[in-house]
């Protein structure tokens, strides 16, 4: 293999390269983020937030349920991004649209169908956002006249990302605790690029929920609860009553008193976003990676027949893998029990003799419910 001869770069070439570099402004950073596929982009100052107190109050009231990663040593890091990147001065907050042209959960009523949350229909968003933010960072380094430190955060990092996104002007935090962008709604994944650069922050978005209670009234389990504060009611989502918590985060047994409320949901819940008026004109993403791996509202019987190997293959690059096979089948069984459809008895009788005790116990409960013996 022949190696190319080294050629010195001329002084004129170096000078031309230096001329293309510049001191980055906030407008430059946001424009580059949009160029790399993020329709929402804003800058927040990397200062500690008062919302850390609200987060602490939520945890102290037990509303995190059994989600230890939200209550352990990382709890106190969430309100100060300097714990993630010493010397951080600004945060680029981005939003990536994932809404697709398929009906909402509130459009379906078939008892033999299941619901998987819209965000989990396609590929794993963690990888997609991280890849996009790496491209943004590389572009910034290419044109910046000064060196800087940076850190990418996507969902799992201990940072109050919705609060910083609000500070960056991307939207307000609604009563359902989702970030809502006024013109386009809430179907966005959020990500952050922490920077040691000093950039002009954007103006926080104004709360536009007003007196609307649609998400609160539509939640079948009453998971959206108020908290009195000097500047008016604020709202929490109590994980101990949330369908998403029980179908994604809760391991092993779902308490019997929580099963009926899960309805036909087998992974997550979209109801509070489906009924939000700000999502009526939500745009559709052009990113094929967020198209469903399965048809929306797939048949419960089809899901119950999936083997563990098929589950791993089907959801290998999907958020659904978080529930694990046992948790997913458990959720399908609960949905069958809630369906009221006697057609599922044969399937449930088979699952009631499953070698896994959690699956077997939930199947026995579902059979009893179809017979009217369990509530």
N, C-alpha and C positions, 0 to 999 in steps of 0.2 A: 504494500500500500504506500503510495507516494504522498509525502506531506507537502502542502503548499509552502512556498517561500514567504517568510515574514517580510512584510512591507511596512516601513514606518509611515505613520499618519502625518501628513503635512501640517504645518502650522496653520495654514488657511482652513484646512478641514476641521481642525480642533476649534478654531475660532468660530467657524460656522455652526458647529455643534453647540458651543456655549451660548451662541446667540439665540438658539431655539429654546434654551432653558429659561425659566422665569420664576419669579416669586409667585407661589400659588395663592389665588384668592378663593374665597368661598364659592363664587360663581363658577370658577374653573372646575373645582372639585365636583360640584353638583352636575355641571354639564357633562363631565366625563362619566359620572355614575349613570346618567341617563343614556349616554352613548353606549354603555355596556349593558343595557337592557333593564335598568331599574327606572320605571316611570315615576316613582316617588323618591325624592332625594332632598335632604335638608341637613343643616348643621346645628348641632347643640353644643353649648359650652360644657366642658367635661368637669363640672362642679358637682359636689354632692347634692342630692335632691331631697326635698321635704317629703316626697312620696315614700321614702324609706320608712318613715314613721307609720304610714298607712299600711305598708307591707308588713311591718312588725306587728301591728295591731291585728291584721288578718291571721298571721301565724299564731299569735298569742291566744286568739279565740278558737284555735284548733281547726280552722277552716282549710288547712292544707291536707287534712286527713293523714294518710300514711306515707305521703310523699316526702321521705326523709331528705332528699336532695334539695328541698326548698327550706328545710328547717335546721339543717346541720351547720357546720362551721362556715359554710358559704353564705348563710343568711345575712350577716353583717357586711359582706363585701358588695352586696347588690346596689347599695346607694352611692358608692364611691368608685368610679372607674379607675382611679389611680391604683387600686389594689390589683387590677388586671394589667395595667401598663403604666409603670412609674413615669412621670413626666408628661402624661397625656394632657392635652389642652383643648382638643376639639373632638367631636364625634360626628362622623358622617353616618346619618341614619338613612336607610333605604327601604323601599317597599317593592315587592315583586308580585304582580297580579297573578292569581291562579284560578280565577273564575272561568268556568267552561260553559258551553252552550247546552247544558242539560238541565232538566227540571229540578226544582228544590224538593227537599224532603216533605214539605207541606203540600206538595202536588200529588203525592202518592197515598193510597189508602188500602192497597192490597194486603190482606192478612198473611199471604204466603211469601212476602218479600222481606228483605233485610235492608238496613240503611248503613252505609259506610260514609263517614264524614267526607265532605267534598275535598278538604285539604289532603286527604289520604288516597285519593283516587289514582293519582299518577305516581311518578318517581319521587324519591325521597328529597324533600326540599332542602334539607341540610347541606347536601352535597352541591345542589344547584346554586344556592345562595353563596356558599363558600367559594365555589369556582368563579362566580361573577365578581365577588369582592376581591379575589386574588387578581383578576384582570384589571380591576380599577386601581388597586394598589400599584401594580406593575406600571400602568400608564402614568400614574402620578409621579412615580420615581423617575420615569423616563423624561419628563418635562420639567421637573422641579429643579431649581437652582440651589436648593439647600437640602441636605440630608435630613431624614426624619425617622422616627420610630413609629411602628404601626402594629395593630393587632386586630384580627378579624374575629367577630363574635356572631354566632348564629344560634339563637334559641337556647342552647344548652349552657352557655356561659352565664356566670352569676352577675347579671346586669339587669336593671329595670328597663328593658328595652322599649316597652310601650310608653313609659314616662319620658324617656329621652326622645323618642319619636315625636311625642307631643311637643316637647320643648323645641324640636327641630321644625315644627310647623307642618308635619305630615298629616295631622288630624288630631281629634280629641279622643279621650277614652270614654266610651259610651257606658250606659248603665249595665250593659252586658259584659263590660270590661274589655271589649274589643276596641282596637284603634279604628276610628271611623274617619275617612277622608271625605270631606263634604261633597265634592262633585262625583266621586266614584265609589263610595262605600267602603266595606271592610274586608273584602276578599283579598287580603294581602299577607304575604310572608314578610317578616321584618328581619333586618340584619344591620350590623354596625361595623364601621371601620374606625377604630380608635387611633387618633393621630397626635403626635407631639407638635404639630403645626398650630399656630395661632390663627384661627379663622373666625370671621364675623358670624355670630350665631343668627339663626332665623327667629322670627317671632312666634311664640307658642300659639297653637290653634285655639279658637274660641269654642267652648262647649255649645253644641247645637241640638242636644237631645230635648231640651225644654221640658215640657210636662208629659211627653210621650212615655207610655208604659207598655208598649207592645211586647217587647222582649220579656219583661217581668211577668206579664199576664199569660204569655204563651208558654213559658217554661213549665213543663208538666210536673216537675218535681219541686218547684218553688226554690230553686237554687240561687236566684238573684235576690240578695237581701240588703236592706238599707243599713247605713251606719250614720248616726247623727254627728254633725260636725258644726263648728261655728259659722261656716259659710254655706250651710245647707246640707241636705242629704247627699251622701256618697254611697256607692254600691259596691258590694263584694259578691263574688261567686263562691258559695260555700261548697267546697269539693265533696263534703259528706252528703250532699244532696244532688250532685251533678252527674248526669248520664255519662259524660266524657270520662270522668274520674273512674267510675265503676267499670266501664268497658275498655279502658286503656291502662290506667294506672293501678287499679286494684288487683292484687294477686290472689290466687287461690279462691276462697269462697266470697261470693257476693252475699251480703246479709239478706235474708228472706224479705225483710221489710223494704229493701231497695230494688228488688227484682222487677216488680210490676211496673214501677216508674220508668224502667229502661225501655219499655215498649218493644219496638222492632229494631232498635239500634244495636248493632253488633260491633261498631268501632266508632266512637265519638258521636257527636250530636251537632246539628246545624240550625236547630229551631230558632234560637235567639238571633241569628244572622238572617235566616230566611224571611223572618217577619219584619226585619228592620226597614223602615221606609227609605233610608239612604241607600239601600241596595237595589231599589227598584230599577235604577238606570245603570247598574254596575256594568262596566265594559267586559268584554270577553278576551281572554288571553289568546295570543297567537302562538304560544309555546306548546308544542305537541307533547312535551314531557309531562304535562299536567292532565292529559286526556286519560280517561278511566282505563285501568287494566281489566276491570270487569264492567259489565253494563251497570249503570246506576240502578239501585234497588234490585240486586240479584236475588234469585229464588233461594229461600232458606234451605230447602231440601238439597240443592246443589252444594251449598256451603257446608252442610252437615256431612256430606260424603267425601270432602277433601281429606286426604291422608296427610300425615305430618310431613312426608317428603314432598308432596304436592304443595303444601302450604309454604314450605321453605323456598321452593322453586318459583311459585307464583308471586310471592311477596318479598323476594330477596332484596329488591331495591325500592321497597315501599315502606312508608310509615307504619303500615298495618303489622309489620313484623314485630313491632314493639310489644304487642299484646301476647306474643308467643302463641304457639299452636293451641296449647291447653286453654289459655284464656280466650282465644277466638272461638273455639268450639263451645266453651262454656257460655259465651255470649249468644251464640246461635241457638243453643238449647233454651236459654231464657226467653229469647224472642219467639221461639216455637211455643213455649208455654203461654206466652202472652197473646198468641195469635187467635186462640179460641178455635183453631182448626183441628178437628179429629183426624184429618188425613196424616198428621205428623205422629200419630201414636206408634206406628210400626217403627219409625226411625228412632223415636225416643225410647222404646222398649229395648232396642238394640244398644243404644248408648247407656241405658240404665245398668247394663252389665259390663260396662267398659272397665278396663283394668285400672284406670286412673280414678281414684275415689272422688275427686272434685267433680269430674265430668259425670260420673255415675250418680252422685247425690243431686246435682242440678237437673239431670234427666228425670230422676224420680220425682223431684218437685214439679217439673214441667208436666209430667204425666198426671200428677195429682191435680194440678191446676186445670188441665183440660177436662178432667172428670168433675171439676167443681169442688174439689176437696182441699184446695190450697188457695190462699189469697196473697 
